[in-house]
């Protein structure tokens, strides 16, 4: 199931994985709180979750709540029989795992029923990789989540590479805004992420795959 016509240029591996029988899913976007980080490449996880809420599920989910006990902004609701919780940790990126651990433990959600949406410098802009497990690839937010709850969660890895110009410091690059050409493609990115998240609600056995959203 997709929200718009998908390009043919993506590859699918033979590996597959299952969300399991749980009727509760947790969708977590990674980013940094505060207006100074808004629109940066490193905050694309936040923006994807915001777009999913606004465009796909606003009528089915509660309003956002700044929940101190979870160290996160959260909302939740029922989408066709599945309880869906959205979360944006307010701990700052490097401590994202603290928030994730609190939410999983409170709702007794297995780690395999969590999807983490985050930027990835090792994947080119224009691609989204769905996978489970693997290394953090130097992403401190992902590493924090892995340190707290393990690596058995599903990941939507949003490509922001390659680093341009090559000599720029990696931290400076990810904290910078998307360039004009990239900004023109963000709506397509948000639609594709929404399609991915929607599929995870209805499909218990998604495949590991790479999708392109450029038009």
N, C-alpha and C positions, 0 to 999 in steps of 0.2 A: 504494500500500500504506500503510495506517495502522494504528496500534495501538488506536484507538478511533474511534467514530463521529464524524465531523467535522461542524461546523456548516455551514450553507449560506452564511452571511454572510462570504464572502471573495472577493476579486477576483483574477483571474489576467490578467497582461498577455500580449501576444503574443510578448514576447522570450523566447528560450530559450537555454540554453548547455549545453555538454557537459563532463563530467569528463575525457573523452579515453579512450585505450586503456590507460592505466596500471592495473596490478593492485594498486597500493599507494595507499591514501588516508590522509591525515593530518587528524585532527579535533583542533582546538586550541580550548580554552576560555580566555578571557581573564579575569584577576582579579588580586588582590593576595594574596601569601602571608601567613600569620599569622592567629591566632585573632581578633584585633581586627577583621578585615575579613570574617570568616565571616558569612554571612547577609545581607550588604549588597547593595543593588541592583547595585552595580558588580561584584560577584563572581558574578553569575548565570551567566556563562559557565563558571566553574569548576564550579558546582553542577549545571549541565546535563550537563557531561561526566561528573561523578561519578555522576549518576543513570543516564545511558546505560550506564556501566560496571556499575553495581549491578543494574540491572533488565533489561538487554537482552543484555549481552555478557560478564558476569563469568565464565561457564564457557568462553568462547572466547578470552579474553585473559589475558595474564600478570598477575601482581600489579604494583602500582605500584612504580616505582624512582625514587629521587631521583638523577637522572643529571647529574653536574656538567658533563660535556662538552657537554650540551645546555642547561644552565641551566634545567632543567625536570623536573617529575615526568612520567614516561612509562610506558606499558604498550603491548603490541602482541600481535597474534595473527592467526589466519586465520578469517574469517567467510565460509563458502561460496565459497572460492577467492580471495577478496580479502584481501590483507594490510591490516589496519587498525591504525593507530598513533594512540593518544590522547596528548595532551600538555597540561600546565598549566605555563606558564612561571613560574619562580620569581624572575624579574628585577624584579618589581614592574611594574605595568601599563605605565608610560610607556616601558619598555625591552623590551616583549614581542617586538619584531621581532628582537632579538639572538638569542633562543632559537629562534624560527621559522626564521631563516636557517640556523642551525647544523643543525637537524634536516633541513630540505629538502636542504641540500648533502650531508650525510652519506649519506642514503638515496637521493639523486638523484631526488627527487620533484618533478615539475613543479608550478609554483605553482597551476595549474588543477586539481590533484588534492588541494588543501587546502581544508578547510572551517573557518572561524573563527566561533565562537559568542561573541557579546558583547551587552552591554546597549546600548540606544539610547534616549536621552531624547526624540528627535523622533518616536518611535512610542509610541502609547498602550499602557499595560499591558493585556494581554489579546490582543495581536496579535504574531505572529512573521512577519517578512518574510524570504523567501529571495531573494537577489539576487547579482549578481556585479559587481565594480567599484563605481564611484561614489566620492563623497567620504567622508572620515572623519567628517563631521558634528561635528567638534570632539572626537571620541573619541581620546584620546592613545594608547591601546593600539593601535587600528586604524591610526592614523597612523604609529606606529612600525613596524608590520608592512609597511605600504605603502612606507615609506622604505627598508626593507631588501630587500624582494623584489618590489615592484610591486603592482598592484591587481587582478591577474587571478584572485584566489581567490574561492571561494564564501563567502557570508556568511549566517549565521543571526542576524538582528538581533532581539533580544528587547526588546520595548517595555517601558519602565519609566516613561513619561510619563503625563500631563503633570506638570510640576514643581508640587508642592503643599506649602505655599501658594506662589503665584506669586513672592512677594518673597524666598523662601529662596534662598540662594546655591546655584548648581548643584552645586558640589563637595560641599557639605554634604548635599544631597538624594541624590546617587548613592551616597554613603558611608554613608547611613542604612539601617536595616533596612526591609524591606517592612512595610506596615501590616497589621493583623489581617485585613482583607478580602482583601488580596493574598496573604497567607500561605495562606489557605484555598484559593487557586486554584493554588498552586505545583505540586501533584501533577499537575494537568491540564497545566500548562506542561511539566513534565518528560516526560510521556507524548507530547505533541505533538512536542517536540524529538527524542525517541527515534524517533518515526515518521519525521520528516524525515531524520535521519541514516541510518536503516535504508534508506529509499528511495534515498538517494544511493549506498549500496553496490550496490543491484541495478539502479538506473535510470541509464543513462549520459547521459540528456538531460533533466534536471529543468527545470521551468518556473520563471520568476520569479513569485512569488505572495505573497499575504498571507493568513495563516490566523488564525482566532480560536480560542481554547481555553477561553473563559469558559463556565461552565455555570450 
